Amino acid sequence: MENTNRGVFTLSGVTGMLIATVLLLSILAVFTVWGIKAQQEVANKPYTLTNPTTIKMRDRNAEKHISITK
């Protein structure tokens, strides 16, 4: 059997490699922008502790002492 359907610019060649590279780079760009926006949103909402002296080291209800300012 002889492979006569070879081509450099087919989907299994350079074109397919370029499509895959562009797809992966675009996914990377989307996740980067999404992460930066999430960090900026959280950075604008700092939290304060209502009474830090009453929090125990291993307390399951520690989140009750945190208040997020808006």
Sequence and secondary structure as in RCSB ss.txt:
>XXXX:A:sequence
MENTNRGVFTLSGVTGMLIATVLLLSILAVFTVWGIKAQQEVANKPYTLTNPTTIKMRDRNAEKHISITK
>XXXX:A:secstr
       TTSTTTHHHHHHHHHHHHHHHHHHHHHHHHHHHHHHTS EEES GGG  TT TTGGGGEEE  
